[in-house]
């Protein structure tokens, strides 16, 4: 097992949820409970940008235009913030749609999920929105990522499946072998496959672009894995919201690492500008995870 050092950095206000590395070599993170976007340069102090306190900023990603784009789950909007802190918000056409996951696509636009509307959305950097209905309107699409095959791949939490949408809006659905697995986070691995977490089954999953699924049970099936991302070490790193841990999988071998603070509620995880893994702890901190030297 690789030994890691975990350091926690408190942030002011409630509920850091997801994070990403921006083009300015800083960590940008959402604060779902206080309606803020935070920014942290490793080694410095965090800064904050206040939004509508009730908007519920959730997932954040770097856009093709060099700005940060994020979903506002409670306000049903897509937000954009420049590295200078200028915010623009785009209301979505479908009321109460609950946008959650967001990722840059290969077409120069952002693609996002609408959990409550059962749709996949696309927004250009100028704010033009297109929505694509899914076959099952109650599927609860959650996280989304760009695949290596030119499509966007996403989890269908309540439909127990992984979905793919091409750039024309054609949707393919791949059911999972384990019933009621409830997939949430998804990412593209360095092997060209999609990797995802099954929060209700306590498993990690891998799906090739041809639709072949492999599942990897976690040592603690009650760990409730939430998010997953590639690390600089070639492994996939994931959070265990219920187990209060972060973990890795490499060549099918899983390692787990306990967080220092009980009940930290780890959610999003991303590779930071300093080469370490960072995770958002909903109890009010960001955690840096790096191998011990």
N, C-alpha and C positions, 0 to 999 in steps of 0.2 A: 504493500500500500504506500502511495506517495504521501509524505507528511506535508501538511500545508499550514500556513500561518493565516489566521483570520483576524482582521482588525475591523472594528465597528466605528463609524463616524456618525454621530447624531446629526439630524437635520431638524430645523425648527418647523413646527406645524405637523399636521397629521398625515399619515398614510402614504409614504413613498411606495409606488406600485410597480412601475416599469422604468427602464433606463436604456440609454444607447450612447455610443460615442459619436459626438458631432464632428463636423469638418474643422472645428477650431481646437481639436484635441482636448476637449472637455467632456465630462459626463453630463448628459441632460436627463432629467428624470421627472416623472409625473408625481403629483401629490394629490391622490384621489379624494381625500377627505377635506382638504382645505382649498381646493381649486387653484393650485399653483403649479408652475413649471420651475424646476430647480436646475441649477448649473453648478458643477463642481470640477475644478481643475485639481487632480490629485496632488496633495500636499498643501492645498490652499483652503480657504473658507468658502462654503456654499453661498450662492446668491439666489434670489427668488424673483419670479415674475408673477404677480397676482392676476388671476382671471376672475370670472364670476365664481364666487365661493361654492356655488351649488352645481357647477358644470360637470364635475366628475372626470377630470382628465385621466386617461387610462393607459393606453399603449402609445409609445413614441418611437419615431424612426427618423433617420436622415433621408431627406428627399433628394431628387436629382438636381434640384435648384440650389443646393447648399444650405437650405433652411431645415429646421426640424418640424416634422408634421406629427400631429397627435389626434387621438380620438377624444371626444367629450361625451362620455357614455350617458350622463344624465341630461345634458343639454341637446343631445342629438345633433351635434355639429362635428365638423373636422376643423382642427386648428392648425395654424402655421405660425412659427416664431423664428425670426431671423437670429443669427448669432449676436446681433446688437440688441435683441430684446423687443423687436417690433412684432406685434401679434395681429394676425388676421384670422377671422373665424368665418366658416362657410356653413350656413344651415343646410340640412339635407332635405330632399324633396318628400321623403316618407316620414310622417309624424311618428314619434315614439319608437324610432327604429333601433336605438341602442347600439351605436357603433362601438366596436371593441378593438379588434386587431387591425393593424395597418402596416403596409410594407411597400417599398418602391418596386415597381414592375419594370420589365425590360423595354417597355414602350415609352418611358419618360413620364409616366403618370404614377400616382399612388393608388393602391388597391386596398380595400378595407372590408371588414365584415359588419353586417347589421344583424345583431343577435336576435332582436325581438321581431324583426321583419322577415327573417329567413332569406336574406339577399346578400349578394356581393356587390360592393360599390367600387366605382373608379372615379378618381378626381384628378383633373389636370392641374398643373402648377398655376394655371390661371383661374381655377375654381370651378370649372365645368364638371358637373356630376352626371354619371350614368349608373343606373342600378340594374342588376340582373337577378331575377327571382330564381331560387333554388327549387328543385323538384319537391322537396318537403319543406313547407313554410315554417314548420316547428323544429327544424333541425338544429337551431341555435349555433350558427357558425361562429367560431371563436378566433383563434390565432390564424395568421396568414403569412406566407413567405413565398418568395420567388424560387421556382425550381430551376434545375439546370436544363430543362427541356423547353423553355420558353413559356411555360404556363405558371399560374399562381396556384399554390396548394394551401389547403386550409383544413382545420379540424371542424367536424360536425358533432358537437358535444352531446346533443340529445338524440341524434340519429345514429350514434355509435359508428362513425365512418370518417374517412378522409376524403375530401373533395378536391377536384382540380377544375379550374376554369381557364380556357384559352383566351387569347386576346380578342376573339370575336364574341365571347360570352357563352360558348358551349361548355356545359358542365358535365363532368364524369364523377361518379360516386363509387368509392371502394369501401364496402362494409368491412368491419374488423372482426377477427375470429372470436374474441372474448366478448360475451354479451355484457351490455351496460358498462363498458369500460370508460366512457365519458372523456374522450380526448380533449385536451386544452391546448398546451403549447406545441409549436411546430417550428422546425428550422431546417435549413439545407445543410447536410453534412459535407465534409470534404471528400467523401466517397461518391458524391453525386446523388445519393438517396435522400429522402426526407425522413427526419427523425422527429418523433413526437412523444408526448407523455399521456398516460391514461390515468387520470386523477382518481377515478373510482376503483380501478382494478389494481392500482399499485404496480404499474408496469411501464416500461419504455417500449416504444415501437419504432420499427424501421419499415418504410415502404419504398420500393424502387419506382422509377418513373413508369415502369410497366405494370405496377399494381401489386407486386408480390410483397406480402406483409410478414415480418418476423417480430415476435414479441419477447421481451426480456423481463421476467418478474424481478421486482426489487426484493432485497432481503427482508424489508419491512413492508408488507403489502398494505399497511395502513398509513404509509408515509405521505400520501396524497401529492404526488409530483405535479408541478404547476407549469414551469417554463424550462426551456432547453436552448442551448446555444453552443456553437463550436468554440473551443479554446485554442490558444496559441500552441498548445502541446499536442494537438491532433486528436484529443479526446472530445467527447460531447459532455458538457457540464449542464447540470439540471438542479432545480430547487425542489425540496420536499417541504411543502407548506405545513403538512400535518406532523412530519417527523422532525422539524426544526433543524434541517440539514441541507447541505449541498452535496452533490455527488458527481461522479464521472462514470462514463462507460467508454471503454476502448477495447477493441477485439473481443467484445462480448463480456468483458470482466467489469464488474461494478464495484466502485469504492465509494464509501460514504464518509462525510466529515460533519461532526456536530457543530452547530453554531454556539458561540459562548453564552449568549443571552437566551434563557428559556422563553418560549412563546414569542419568538421574534417574527414569525409569519413571513418567511421569505417568498417573494413572488417573482418579479422579473430578474433576469440574469443576462449579462452582456460582457463582452471583452472590452476592457477599458483602454484608454490611450497609453497607459503605462505597461501594457502587456499582462496585467493581472485580470482576474475575473472579478466583477462587481455584481452584487445582488441588492435589490431593494427590499428592505425589511419593513413591513407595514407598521411595526411597533414604533417607528420613528428614527431609522438609521439606514445608512448604506454600509454594506460590508465588503471589504476587500479581501480576496482569497488568492493567495500566491503560494507556490511551493517553497518549503523551507530550504535554505541553502546552508 
